Amino acid sequence: MDEKNFLRQLNDQQKEAVLHRGPPLLILAGAGSGKTRVITTKIAYLIEYCGIDPRSILAVTFTNKAAREMADRVASFSSRGRDVMIRTFHSFGAWLLRRNAALAGLSSSFTIYDDEDSLTLLHSVCSDYKRQDLKPYMRWISRAKDYALGPRDDLSEISVDPNFPPMFQKYQQKARSIGNVDFGDLITMPIELLHSHEELKRRIHQRFRVILVDEYQDSNVAQYRLLRALYAEGCELCVVGDDDQSIYRFRGAEVQNILSFQEQFTGTRVIRLEENYRSTGNILRAASEVVSKNQGRLGKTLWTRNEDGAKPRLAVLSDHVQEAEFCADIVKAGPYRDYAVLYRTNAQSLAFETCFLKHSIPYRIVGALKFYDREEIKDVLSLLAFMLNPRDEVAFRRMINKPRRGIGEGGLDTILGYLPQAGGDLLAAASLAAGSLSTRAARGVKEFTGVLARAEAALDEEPLPQVILRLATDSGLIRHYAEQDEIASTQRVANIEELVNAAEKYPLGKDGLAAFLEDIELDRSKMTEALDGGDVVTLITMHNTKGLEFNRVIITGLEQDLFPGYRALHNAEDLEEERRIFYVSITRARKELYLTSCRQRLIWGRRQDMIPSVFLSELPQDAVEILDGHDAGPPPGTQQDYPPGTGVYHDDYGPGQVVKTWNNGKYDVVLVCFQNGRTAQFIPQYTPLEKVSLDY
């Protein structure tokens, strides 16, 4: 295909982005603007028409699913596209560490700890704490690594707890002695390697002459620093993202990375992709109006050649029960797969589940327990991880007495006491400790080590699925979970079978096993049910909708203190993030958008009056339709009913005084300062305030 035809599929801005060469490029890609098409076409164009060696191109994104899709699309454009390195940040970090394991002080077969494993490791060095009490410290450690901070750095922005830095130090020392890593290490350790080993840094700079980053708005400080370390003079850098879709601050995402990109990389050119191919005109108008209220953004306005379509439809309902019934009435029109019901918190799903079951409406909840997080799967994975690394104390503690082998806490302490003598090898320590254990415990240790030895011996001779099945069977796990299945009618053995099946494509030997475990830890959602499988309604949190789209979307729970939440109403940065979440939610809809708000909602078992979300007042009023048969709220009253200075009483907050009144275009709103120090906004038509005389 000649160059002109190759680029014909692109609009003018997309083509401009693909053809750009030289200085750093920031592509601001609005929702539904075809950013994946741009980045994959750009990679193929560099290979086919610019003579760039595909092995010198590094493309980074945030999920393995996105990386696989990107790789497939590049390969469809270019026969040499498979030679491009397309990975997640964490997968790239794992690749760099495995190939330079000795420099990093790791074994090349290191395993990657998930959150539960990391907590177990922390508990092993802080055994005077209850495991549950260590969860905040583990979150702080993860957050510190998101900011590329170590135990000796100033951690006061993470926590002022004086115990945190020494606990962090112990955790790091233990992890290094075992030779395994956690997710944060996959970013911070490569940064350290590139800063401390000039030869390695030179080789990496020579290797990767083109770097592309997708979803850049989701990057954290550590990922920015890794990108900075990878970038060298003469390297072509392109990042693609949407500052209006940065909604993962709670995971460490730093929107300033994209907002300050032009300052961090001199000479940056900015290209905006504003033509939306997904949604109707009225849906885009609503989304653009809302997000334009944010101050922390670079600015763009979505538009489309699609028809205007139906206006977003608003229903104000009495409570969460009527809200669920309203959603049921809407989705009954079918097909079910066209609909997604969005909510801010997982707890809101219960009302919809109850209602949909009553009406025999099939549904799927997105975000339930993931396959690889199930107990039986983690057990098998722990055995595999320990077989790769006999220094892995987390896996050893989990599996040495599971199923029961007569090795209690005392026996475990005895084995661990031989660790120094065994050079950190837990299998060797177990053998040395055998003479000091009870007869039953010694027999259990012998059984455990024998199971692992036989499985390890089979690694180079049998396909990996057979090795995993042998290990799960000989260890007693299959029998153990078969008994549980019989008692509780569960499908745990079937889940282990799925794990065995998942290993089918991996080669023989330890390298194949290491690759299998790495892929699992870097793609936690690999075995979750596909979203497009079956005619069912999707129930999903607003955060989980990122990257998805549906013909018809119902956004529920649009009330103050719920969305936006209480914290956001008192913090400008949080409020802007919540507004971005609303923007993302709106732009998931292709054809129709419904919005619901409740007058009352159960909060901790109490029925509480609610105020419509401030975001509803930010929608263009002439672009929202009030659904017939559903009360959108009474007409605005008069602000003179509650002038500033009026004394009022509220059942939950007590006595207070009106300090401000205004009309938001649809409702009268009053701001009340209460004697207990709290301030709150009310719409008197929804939440009657009792007028009282005040003595203060």
Buried (B, 14 or more C-beta within 10 A) or exposed (E): EEEEEBBEEBBEBBBBBBBBEEEBBBBBBBBBBBBBBBBBBBBBBBBBBEEBBBEBBBBBBBBBBBBEBBBEBBBEBBEBBEBBBBBBBBBBBBBBBBEBBEBBEBBBBBBBBBBEBBBBBBBBBBEEBEEEEBEEBBBBBBBBBBBBBBBEBEBEEBBEEEEBBEBBBBBBEBBBEBBBBBBBBBBBBBBBBBEEBEEBBEEBBEBBBBBBBBBBBBBBBBBBBBBEBBBBEEBBBBBBBBBBBBBBBEEBBBBBBBBEBBEBBEEBBEBBBBBBEBBBBBBBBBBBBBBBBBEBBBEBEBBBEBEEBBBBBBBBBEBBBBBBBBBBEBBEEEEBBBBBBBBBEBEBBEBBBEBBEEEEBEBBBBBEEEBBEBEBBBBBBBBBBBBBBBBBBBBBBBBBBBBEBBBBEEBBEBBBEBBEEBEBBBBBBBBBBBEEBBEBBBBBBBBBBEBBEEBBEBBEEBBBBBBBBBBBEBBBBBEBBEEBBEEEEBBBBEBBBEBBEBBEEBEBBBBBBBBBBBBBBBBBBBBBEEBEEEEBBBBBBBBBBBBBBBEBBBBBBBBBBBBBBEEBBEBEEBBBBBBBBBBBBBBBBBBBBBBBBBBBBEEEEEEBBBBBBBBBBBBBEEBBBBBEEBEBBEEBBEBEBBEEEBBBBBEEBEBBBBEEBEEBEBBBBBBBBBEEEEBBBBBBBBBEBEEEEEEE
